[in-house]
Amino acid sequence: MALSINDECIGCGTCVETCPVGAIVESGDVYIINDDCTECYACVDSCPVHAIID
């Protein structure tokens, strides 16, 4: 899997709402991208702080 969420994440949840396959989940106080990710980049485009990288 190429996409990941870095430390710049502010925890807004926009990526969770945007992901069409539900591949982003909250894990404690951070969000993670799981193996369901299809790399459609919808989350990358929606992140207000550009915290999702490949």
Contact map, one row per residue, 1 for C-alpha under 8 A:
111000000000000000000000000000000010101000000000000000
111100000000000000000000000000000000001000000000000011
111110000000000000000000000000001000001000000000000111
011111000000000000000000000000011000000000000000000111
001111111000000000000000000000111000000000000000001110
000111111000000000000000000000000000000000000000001110
000011111000000000000000000000000000000000000000001000
000011111100000000000000000000000000000000000000111000
000011111111000000000000000001000000000000000000111100
000000011111000000000000000000000000000000000000100000
000000001111100000000000000011100000000000000000000000
000000001111111000000000000000000000000000000000000000
000000000011111110000000000000000000000000000000000000
000000000001111111000000000000000000000000100110000000
000000000001111111100001000000000000000001110110000000
000000000000111111100111100000000000000000100000000000
000000000000111111100000000000000000000000000000000000
000000000000011111110000000000000000000001100100000000
000000000000001111111111000000000000000001100000000000
000000000000000001111110000000000000000001000000000000
000000000000000000111110000000000001110000000000000000
000000000000000100111111100000000001100000000000000000
000000000000000100111111100000001111100000000000000000
000000000000001100100111110000111100100000000000000000
000000000000000100000111111000111100000000000000000000
000000000000000000000001111111110000000000000000000000
000000000000000000000000111111110000000000000000000000
000000000000000000000000011111100000000000000000000000
000000000010000000000000011111100000000000000000000000
000000001010000000000000011111110000000000000000000000
000010000010000000000001111111111000000000000000000000
000110000000000000000001111001111100000000000000000000
001110000000000000000011100000111111100000000000000000
000000000000000000000011100000011111100000000000000000
100000000000000000000010000000001111100000000000000000
000000000000000000001110000000001111110000000000000000
100000000000000000001111000000001111111100000000000000
000000000000000000001000000000000001111100000000000000
111000000000000000000000000000000000111110000000000000
000000000000000000000000000000000000111111100000000000
000000000000000000000000000000000000001111111000000000
000000000000001001110000000000000000000111111100000000
000000000000011101100000000000000000000111111110000100
000000000000001000000000000000000000000011111110011110
000000000000000000000000000000000000000011111110000000
000000000000011001000000000000000000000001111111000000
000000000000011000000000000000000000000000111111111100
000000000000000000000000000000000000000000000111111000
000000011100000000000000000000000000000000000011111000
000000011000000000000000000000000000000000010011111110
000011111000000000000000000000000000000000010011111110
001111001000000000000000000000000000000000110010011111
011111000000000000000000000000000000000000010000011111
011100000000000000000000000000000000000000000000000111
